Structures are given as structure tokens and as C-alpha cells.
Amino acid sequence: MKKFSKILIITIIIFAILAIIGFLYIKFMELPVIEVRHINLKNVQDGSYIGEYKTFMVKVVVKVDVINNEITSIEIIEHQCGLGKKAEKITKEIEKLQSLDVDIISGATISSKVILKAVEIALSEGKNRMSLIIKGVRSMGTLIVYATKYGCTEKCAVILSEKLTGEVDLYNLKTEKVLNLSQYDKVIIGGSIYMGRIQKEISDFCIKNLNLLKEKKIGLFICCMRGGDIAKAQLESSFPRELLYKAVAQEVFGGEFMFKKMSSIERFIVRIVAKLDKSFTVLDTSKDMSNVSDKSINRFAQRMNNVCLNE
Ligand SMILES: Cc1cc2nc3c(=O)[nH]c(=O)nc-3n(C[C@H](O)[C@H](O)[C@H](O)COP(=O)(O)O)c2cc1C
């Protein structure tokens, strides 16, 4: 009997420990921010598009049919969802309202957002296809390829695009799937730095397309919070040597700390690093901060605009 009580107590303790670990894991991993962008259906070419989005424990693959600028059907091809099955009815709302601006299904927030994001990605492909058709055999333009986690690099890419002459397309490596590099003569690549490294999507993109990129006029930039020589070293270690060597513009644009969007672990890392490294000037983690430099963006744009394509 004594032995039985011992086993029972040990079992209860093990369960309690597992429950605490589970609770802390969910609390500290915090669910990622999923921002769903509005897509204007007038810019989407007729067709069937596949969109896939995966995040913390949820994966969704959808097929979206568009005819005459209307979503005619959304089919969920795959939904790995845990408890989020009931989110699937959100597709009916999207079809009814012809918009991604619909109410989230309560009790299935993450699955609802992942479905919305997958539909957005599918429609983006249709938008890309439409823009290729509209552009036809247009003169070659500039492409800004970027990757972002909290939106700083995207913000900088948009500001930069407004300062560049000629046609400029933006391409988010994390969300878009269809890219035809051969229609651009200038390619700008930008990413942000986490723990000293640029996002994997950027490194993979550079390696995969290195030969084609070597034929273009190249611009390279990073967003980060460190300054001076360290920032410069981060820029230089972010891109292949061949691209750095031939780039007509290279800049560190500065960065942002969006504390409210960060997970607890990230906030903790930033606080520790800021204590050890004085080039991070973090005073108050309850307020977002930015040191994005307009001057660097202007200088970069000027260099890209002045480059002679026959050089
Ligand atoms: C967890 C974490 C680690 C970071 N590590 C670095 C780093 O090693 N060097 C640096 O200069 N900036 C670092 N930063 C700052 C980011 O590069 C900066 O916030 C950037 O603006 C993020 O851009 P994004 O929103 O486009 O991803 C870090 C930020 C976070 C949250």
C-alpha cells in the first residue's frame, strides 16, 4: 500500500511538471503575429491558385478560384489544425464578402488567421500574373526583393521604391511564390539581422539565383539595430562576396525594435544583449523604437538611379 502511494505521488508530480512545462512553453513561445494584407480582386487574373501558410502547430493549403475578379470558390486542401477545425467556415465568409476583411471564428483564432493568410498568398499569385500580363514586354525595371519579420524591412523597401525612378516591383520572399527575375535589369535585395545573421530566405535566394543576379545591377541593404563597424560587418557577412563586389549601392538602413510584437523570449534576448552591448541603445522595452535613417535610404536610391545600365 505504501509502495502504491509512492507511485501515485510520483505520477502526480510528473504530470504536474509536464503541465507546468506545457504551460510555460505555450506562454513563452507566444503565437506569432499573422498580418493579413488586403488584396484588391480587380488586380487578380482569372485562374486557380494554390496558397500555403504554416505557423505554430497549424498548416493550411488552399485552392482559390477566381473568375471575373470574383472569388468563386475556396477549397481547403490541407488543414493540420489541432483544435481549429471550426475555423474552416471562414472560407464561406470570404466568398460571401469577397474580401479578406472578415471576422475571425472565435475559439479558432490561429487557424482562422492561417486560412486567411493562405488565401492572401494564393490571391497574390493571381495578382502577380495579372501584373505580368499588364506589363507585357515593357522596358525592364527594378525589383526589390526583401524578407522581414516585424515589418521594418518592408517599410524601408516601400520608402525606397518611392524614391527610385522607373517601374519598381516589391517582392516579399516570405509570402510570395512566383518570381520572374529575367524581366528586371536592377535587383535590390534587403533583409533584417537576427543574432548576427540575415534571414535564411535571403541567403537561399542569393545562392539559388547567383548566376542570374551577377548579370544585373545590384543593390544590397540590411535593417538592424547595431551601428558602426559591427553593422558594416553584418552587411558584409549577409551576402555572397560576388554580389557585394559588384553591388552599385550597399547600405545599413538602421532598424526598429517593435517590442509589442516580439515574443517574451525575444524581448528577453534584446534586454540581455542591450546590457552587454552598448551599441544597442535600448532604454525602455515598453516603447517601440526606430533609428531608420532617411539619409541612408536617399543615398542608396540616388546611387541606384544614377547607375548607367550599359556600364
Ligand atoms: C531577437 C532579436 C535579435 C536581434 N539581433 C540583432 C543583431 O544581432 N544585430 C543587429 O544589428 N540587430 C539585431 N536585431 C534588431 C533587428 O535587426 C531589427 O529589429 C530590425 O529592424 C528588424 O527588421 P524586420 O522587422 O524587418 O525583421 C535583433 C532583434 C531581435 C528582436
Ligand as a Chemical Component Dictionary entry (heavy atoms), coordinates in Angstrom:
data_LIG
# 
_chem_comp.id                   LIG 
_chem_comp.type                 NON-POLYMER 
_chem_comp.pdbx_formal_charge   0 
_chem_comp.three_letter_code    LIG 
# 
loop_
_chem_comp_atom.comp_id 
_chem_comp_atom.atom_id 
_chem_comp_atom.alt_atom_id 
_chem_comp_atom.type_symbol 
_chem_comp_atom.charge 
_chem_comp_atom.model_Cartn_x 
_chem_comp_atom.model_Cartn_y 
_chem_comp_atom.model_Cartn_z 
_chem_comp_atom.pdbx_ordinal 
LIG C1  C1  C 0 15.717 38.684 -31.092 1  
LIG C2  C2  C 0 16.365 39.776 -31.855 2  
LIG C3  C3  C 0 17.684 39.666 -32.222 3  
LIG C4  C4  C 0 18.309 40.704 -32.948 4  
LIG N1  N1  N 0 19.604 40.566 -33.280 5  
LIG C5  C5  C 0 20.237 41.607 -33.893 6  
LIG C6  C6  C 0 21.622 41.528 -34.187 7  
LIG O1  O1  O 0 22.298 40.528 -33.971 8  
LIG N2  N2  N 0 22.210 42.613 -34.760 9  
LIG C7  C7  C 0 21.515 43.756 -35.052 10 
LIG O2  O2  O 0 22.105 44.713 -35.530 11 
LIG N3  N3  N 0 20.173 43.824 -34.827 12 
LIG C8  C8  C 0 19.526 42.796 -34.254 13 
LIG N4  N4  N 0 18.187 42.859 -34.001 14 
LIG C9  C9  C 0 17.426 44.032 -34.472 15 
LIG C10 C10 C 0 16.680 43.760 -35.795 16 
LIG O3  O3  O 0 17.587 43.573 -36.837 17 
LIG C11 C11 C 0 15.771 44.973 -36.065 18 
LIG O4  O4  O 0 14.757 44.937 -35.102 19 
LIG C12 C12 C 0 15.195 45.049 -37.466 20 
LIG O5  O5  O 0 14.645 46.334 -37.650 21 
LIG C13 C13 C 0 14.137 44.002 -37.728 22 
LIG O6  O6  O 0 13.634 44.156 -39.026 23 
LIG P1  P1  P 0 12.322 43.375 -39.556 24 
LIG O7  O7  O 0 11.157 43.906 -38.765 25 
LIG O8  O8  O 0 12.234 43.752 -40.995 26 
LIG O9  O9  O 0 12.569 41.917 -39.366 27 
LIG C14 C14 C 0 17.562 41.848 -33.314 28 
LIG C15 C15 C 0 16.209 41.933 -32.966 29 
LIG C16 C16 C 0 15.611 40.919 -32.256 30 
LIG C17 C17 C 0 14.164 41.035 -31.899 31 
# 
loop_
_chem_comp_bond.comp_id 
_chem_comp_bond.atom_id_1 
_chem_comp_bond.atom_id_2 
_chem_comp_bond.value_order 
_chem_comp_bond.pdbx_ordinal 
LIG C1  C2  SING 1  
LIG C2  C3  SING 2  
LIG C2  C16 DOUB 3  
LIG C3  C4  DOUB 4  
LIG C4  N1  SING 5  
LIG C4  C14 SING 6  
LIG N1  C5  DOUB 7  
LIG C5  C6  SING 8  
LIG C5  C8  SING 9  
LIG C6  O1  DOUB 10 
LIG C6  N2  SING 11 
LIG N2  C7  SING 12 
LIG C7  O2  DOUB 13 
LIG C7  N3  SING 14 
LIG N3  C8  DOUB 15 
LIG C8  N4  SING 16 
LIG N4  C9  SING 17 
LIG N4  C14 SING 18 
LIG C9  C10 SING 19 
LIG C10 O3  SING 20 
LIG C10 C11 SING 21 
LIG C11 O4  SING 22 
LIG C11 C12 SING 23 
LIG C12 O5  SING 24 
LIG C12 C13 SING 25 
LIG C13 O6  SING 26 
LIG O6  P1  SING 27 
LIG P1  O7  DOUB 28 
LIG P1  O8  SING 29 
LIG P1  O9  SING 30 
LIG C14 C15 DOUB 31 
LIG C15 C16 SING 32 
LIG C16 C17 SING 33 
# 
